[in-house]
Amino acid sequence: MVTAGSDPQIAQMTQIERRGNECVAEERSGQTCSPSSSAQSAKSADKKDPHLLAYIALGSNIGDRAKNFHAAIDLMNGVEGISVLRVSSFHDTKPVGGPPQPDYLNAVAEVETDLPPTDLLAELQRIERRLGRTRAAHWGPRTIDLDILLMGDTIVDEPHLTIPHPRMHERRFVLEPLCELAPDAVHPRLKKTMRELLSGITGAE
């Protein structure tokens, strides 16, 4: 019989599950959740030069959505070159586009990174796959979705990556949690703050 104490990978996932259970109450009360202390201490022990601030959107509508978020946060913290600094409160939202599907949980994470944009994207997609993300339908349901919203004042236009996220300024479910963390961050293309972009949205999206 294999126990969590005898297998490092099982021990890691057990810790993630425990943290997810602890934070369900935080989600329901609208509190801002922070990464697990063990993940934070492991990252702070190997701190490098000042990194670039980036904002990552999290979305989930399959399974235990809060647990999916905390698993993704802990996995991001386990990547060399990524440190999760803060996470917004969790927001229940209706799906926008795509096939009929359950409601989403949405949040935004503030991270510090020295990874190039394409490497950051690759690490986020690796985490998505590890947590069971499949891409069977465009804008379809998913266990976890991790999108780069902003990366300092970086602008990227590549076939598989656009920074800032090309639709973030149209989406209330992105801007509301982002404004909890960085209301005065400026969109490098539109030259407006996140607060100004949010105030310009009139619909429910």
N, C-alpha and C positions, 0 to 999 in steps of 0.2 A: 504493500500500500504506500503510495506517495503522499506525503504531507506537504503543506505550504512551507513548513520550516526546512524541508529537505530539498526543495526545488526552487531556485531563485526566481524563475519566471512565474511559477504559481504563487510564490510569496508576493511578487510585485502586483499581480492581478488581484490577489486577496486584499492587499492594501488599497488598491484602486476601488474595489467594490465597497470596502468599509468606508472610505471617504465619500463615495457616492451616496451611501445610506445616510451618513451624517448630514449631508448637505441638502437632502430632500426638504427638510424643514426650512432651511435657508431660502430655497427656491420659493416655497409656498408663502413665506413672509416677505418676499421681495428684497431680501438682503443681498448685498454684494458678496460673492463667494471668493475665497482666496485659495491658491494652490495648497496642497498638503505640505505640512512643515518639513517632512522628510525630503520631498522633492526640492523645496526651496533651499534647505541647508546644503544639499548635495551640489546644487548649482552655485551657491554663493562661495563654496569652498574652492571653486575653479574659475573665479571671475577673471575676465579678460579686460581689454581696453573698452572704453565706453562704446556701446553698440547703438545701432539705429533703432528708433521706436517704430514699431509697426502695429497695425490693428487688424485682428483676425476675426471675421464673423463666424459664429458657430450656429448651426441649425440641426435639428433632429426631430423626426416624427415617427420613428419606429422603435419599439421596445421601451425600456426605461430611459426616457430622454435625459433626465438629470444625470443618471449614472453614465450615459454616453458622453455627456459634457465633461464630467470629472475625469473619466478615463482619457479623453482627448487632451485635457489640460495636463494631466500627469505625464502622458506620452510626449507632449510638446516639451515639457520641462526636462525630459530625458534625452533630448536631442542636443548634441554638441553644437553650440552656437545659438541656442534659443533659451531665453529665460522669460517665463510668464510673470509679469509684474502685478497685474490687476485683472479682474474679470467683472463685468457688469452684472447686475441682477438678471434673472431669467424672465423672459417675456413669452407668454402664450399668444400665438398669432394664428390667423387663418391662412391657409395655403394661397399663394398667388400664382396663377397659371398652372399648367400641367394637368394630369388626370385627377379624378376624385381621390382624395387622400385625407389622412387624419391631420389634426391641427399640429402646428410646429411649436417647438420651444426654440427661442432665439436669444443670443447673447453676443457680446463682443469681448475679446481678450486683448489686453495691451501687452505686447511682448517686446523684449530687447533682443536684437539679433545682429550678428555680423555676417550672416549668410547672404550671398547674392540673391536677387529676387527669384531666379529660376531654381536655385537650390532650395530656397525656402518653400517654394511651391512643391517641389519634389518630395520634401519631407512631410508636408501637410497631406499630400496625396498618399504617401506611404502609411501615415496614421489612419487615414480614411479606410484604406484597404484592410488594415489590421483590425479595425473595428467593424468590418463587415459591409462597408459601403460598396454598392453595386450601381451601375449606371444603365439600367435596363430601359428607362424612359426619361425623355427630356423633362426637367423640372419635376421628376417623379419623387416618390417617398424615399427617404434615406435614413440610415442609422445615424450618420454624422455627415455634416457638410462643413468644410473649413475653407473659407475664402479670404484672400488677402484684400483688404479694403484700402489701406494706406500704408506707405512705407517711407516715413519722413516726407520729403518733397520730391521723391523719386517718381519719374514718369516712365512707364514701360509700355511699348506697343509691339508685341510679338504675337505670332499666330495662336499660341496657347496661353498667353498671359497678358493681361492689361491691368496696369496700375496707374491711377486709382481704379478701383472696380468700376466698370462702365455703367452700372445701374444703381450704384449705392445712393446717389443723390435723389433717386425716385422712390426709395423704399423706407417707409416709416419704421418697419421692423428692424432695419439696420441702423438708422440714424438715432432712434430713441436710446438704445443701449450704448451706442457710440458716444452720444452726448453726455451720458453719465460719467464717462471717462475723460473725454477730450472735447468739450463743447467749443473751444476756441481754436482747435486744429483747423488749418486752412486747406481746402481742396486745391491741389497745385494746378489744376486746369481751370476750374471755375472761379478761383480766387475768392471763395466765400467760406465762412466758418461753418462747422457742422451745425451750430445753433441756427445760423441763417438758412441753411439748406432745409433743416427740419421745419422751421417756421413757414417755409414756402410750400410744404406739402399739404394739400387740402383733402385728399382721399384717405381711405383706411389703409392703403398699402404702405 
